[in-house]
Amino acid sequence: MTLLVAHRRNLPAELAETPTAYGIEMDIRSQGDRLVVTHEPFDQGVDFEEWLDAYAHAFLVANVKEEGLEQRVESALAARGIEEWAYLDQSFPFMIKTLRRGEDRCMVRVSEYESVRTALATQPRPRWVWLDSFTGALPPREDLAALASAGLKVMLVSPELQGRDPEPEVAGLRKALADAGLELDAVCTKRPALWG
């Protein structure tokens, strides 16, 4: 079964509105010595600990908006017993640094601009692929099949996150992935009903 991940749920009230069976994608930054949840760089944001008080969901995608937050994030999650999570949008050097210290809950991006070959060559290997498309084109079938063979978990980015109407694309995306033998582990979306 494909996990539905609600995109950009940065406020405790948004968490309360989201079914706990869903995953959550959120944005994390620092503000002085505090971790804060916000997408925008100069917003006050919500204190990460306060945000975690409201979190009770199936999976957490921590979109790190600046480098060097990882170990503090991991400590906060571990203190609350949160084990189902992964980092998104780490710079490559910081992702490799995280992987080399033994933490594989990272997502490597694949898109028209970020190759499957790079994802498969990343060592140590991250647990997840963030499968994105800026134009609506997925990687070639053989590349998708290579991801499936490698045993990486795959989270698809729903088209609306890149400003496209998802309704005409969802069926085609499902077919292309199925034809390549790639079963989605998760979809990040603002419109879960399209994927449910």
N, C-alpha and C positions, 0 to 999 in steps of 0.2 A: 504494500500500500504506500502511496506517495504522500509524504508529509507536506502539509500546507504551511508555509512560513509567511506570516503577515509582515509586510514591509514597513519599515520606519515607525516603530511603535515606541516613541521616545518619552512618552508621558505616562505616569501611573494610571491616569484615567483611560488612556488608550489600551493599556494592558488589561484593565478591568473589563473593557468592552470586547476583548478578544478571547475566543474559546481557548481553554487551557490545553486542549488537544492539538492546537496549532503550535508551530514554532514561531519565534519572534526574531526579527532583524532590528537591530538598534545601532546607534552611533555613539561612540565614546571618545572623549577628549579629556585633557587635563585643564584645570583652572587653578593656577598656583599649585598647591600640594594636594588638591582634591581631584578625584575622577568625577566627571560630569557626563550626563547623557544629553547630547544635542547634536543635530546635524550641522548647524551653522557655527562658524568659528568664533564669533563674538557674542553669542547668546549666553545668558547666565546658565541655562540648562538646569537639569535636575541632578541632585547629588546621586551618584551611582548606588550608594547604600540604600538610599530612600527608594530608588527605582527597583532595586532588588527586593525590597520589602513587598512590592506589588507583583513580582514575577513568580509565576507558578506554572509555567508552560512546558511543552514537550521538548523544545530545543531552542538554543540561543545562538544567533549569529551576531557576533560582536564585531561590528565594522569599526576598526581602529582608525581614527582620523589623524593620529600623529604617532610617531615612532617612540618606542621605549616604554609604553604603558603595559606591555604584556604581562610582566611578572606580578604587578599590582592587581591587574584584572584577574589573573589566575588565582591569586591568594584570596581575593574576595569571593570568587566562585567556589573555591574549595572549602572555605569557611562555612558556606551555606549548603554544602553537599551537592552542588550543581555540577553534574558530570557530562551532560549532553549539550555540547556547545562546540563552536569553531570560530576562528578568526577569519575575517574578510578584509580585503584591501590592505594587507600589510605590504610595505615595499618589499621587493625581492630580497635585499640584504637582510631585512629584519625577519622575513619569513624563514630564510635559511638559518639564521641565528636561532630562531625559535625551534625549528626542526632539529638542529644539531644538539640542542640541550635536551632532546627527547620528547618534546611536545609536538605531536603530529596532528592535533586538532586545528588545522589550518586549511584554508581554501586557496587553491591556485586557480587563477582566472584562465578561461579559454574563450576566445571570441575571434572575430575576423582579424584582430590585431595581436592576439596572444595565442600561440599555436598549441595544438595538442602535443606536438613533439616536445615543446618546452615543458609542458605539464608532466609528461611521461619521463622526461630526463631529470626532473627535479629530485635531488637526493640530499638528505633522506626524503622519502616520499611523504607528501601531505596526505591526509585522510580524504580530503574533499576536492572536487572540482566545482567551480562557480561557472556554469555554462551560460555565457551571455551572448547577445547578438544586437549590435547597434543598427543593423540594416535589415534584419529579418532572415538572414542567411545563416544556417547552421554549418558547422564543419562538414567536409565530405563524409559519406557513409563509412568509408574505411577508417577514418580518424575516430568517428564515434564508436565503431566496433573495437578499436584499440583501447579506448577508455573503458569499455565494458570488460574487455579481456584483462585489463590491468587491475581490476577489482577496486577501483576508486569509487567512492560515493559521489553522486552527481546531483547538484542542485541547479535547476534551470531557472533563469531569470525570465519572468513573464514579460511579454512585449510592452505592456503599459509602463514598465519601469524605465523604458528607453523612449517613451513618448509616442508609442504606436498603439493603434486600436488592437487589442488582443483578440477580439471575437473572430475575425476572419483568419487568424493565424493558429489558434489553439489546435484545431483538428490536424492541420498540416504538420505542426511540430510533433504532436503525438505519433503520427504515422511515420515521420522521418526517424524518430528515435526508435520506434518499434522495429522498423525495417533494418536498422543497424544492430538490433539486439541489445539496445541500451535501455534498461529499466531505470526510470528516474527514482531517486531516493527522496527528492524534495523539489518543490517549486516555490520560489519567493515571488509574492504577488500582492497587489493591492485589491485584487478581485478574486478571492478564493472560490466563489461559487462557479467560476468558469472552469476550475480545475478539480473540484470536488466530485 
